[in-house]
């Protein structure tokens, strides 16, 4: 008998940096990108992933917060 395991989301280092940044306040991808020295589009893509796994929510156009 095979046991099924729940799929556990994997966080990469940038995800952890984004989450740490969002602990401080609601932020835009541009502001986060500047704080962690990354490309805005890459940060926006990672924010979508973090939304998909339920860690972040979009509260307005271009603004995100921790869930």
C-alpha positions as CSV (number, residue, x, y, z in Angstrom):
1,X,0.0,0.0,0.0
2,X,1.4,3.4,-1.0
3,X,1.1,6.3,1.3
4,X,0.3,9.6,-0.2
5,X,2.2,12.6,1.0
6,X,1.0,16.1,0.8
7,X,3.0,18.3,-1.5
8,X,5.0,20.6,0.6
9,X,5.8,23.9,-1.1
10,X,9.5,24.7,-1.4
11,X,10.9,28.1,-0.6
12,X,14.0,29.3,-2.2
13,X,16.2,32.0,-0.6
14,X,14.5,34.9,-2.4
15,X,11.1,33.7,-1.2
16,X,12.5,33.9,2.4
17,X,13.8,37.4,1.7
18,X,10.5,38.5,0.3
19,X,8.6,37.2,3.3
20,X,11.0,38.9,5.7
21,X,10.5,42.2,3.8
22,X,6.7,41.8,4.0
23,X,6.8,41.3,7.8
24,X,7.6,45.0,8.1
25,X,4.6,46.3,6.1
26,X,2.5,46.1,2.9
27,X,4.9,46.6,-0.1
28,X,5.1,46.7,-3.9
29,X,7.3,44.4,-6.0
30,X,9.4,47.4,-6.9
31,X,10.1,48.3,-3.2
32,X,10.9,44.7,-2.3
33,X,13.2,44.4,-5.3
34,X,15.1,47.5,-4.3
35,X,15.4,46.2,-0.7
36,X,16.7,42.8,-1.6
37,X,18.7,43.9,-4.7
38,X,16.7,41.8,-7.2
39,X,14.9,42.4,-10.5
40,X,11.3,43.7,-10.1
41,X,9.9,41.2,-12.6
42,X,11.6,38.3,-10.8
43,X,10.2,39.5,-7.4
44,X,6.7,39.8,-9.0
45,X,6.9,36.2,-10.3
46,X,7.9,35.0,-6.8
47,X,5.1,36.9,-5.2
48,X,2.6,35.1,-7.5
49,X,4.1,31.8,-6.4
50,X,3.9,32.8,-2.7
51,X,0.2,33.8,-3.4
52,X,-0.4,30.4,-5.0
53,X,0.8,28.6,-2.0
54,X,-1.1,30.8,0.4
55,X,1.6,32.8,2.1
56,X,1.0,36.2,0.6
57,X,-2.1,38.1,-0.6
58,X,-2.6,40.9,-3.0
59,X,-4.5,43.7,-1.3
60,X,-4.6,46.2,-4.2
61,X,-3.0,46.6,-7.5
62,X,0.7,46.3,-6.9
63,X,0.5,45.9,-3.1
64,X,1.1,42.7,-1.2
65,X,1.1,41.6,2.4
66,X,1.6,38.4,4.4
67,X,-1.4,36.3,4.8
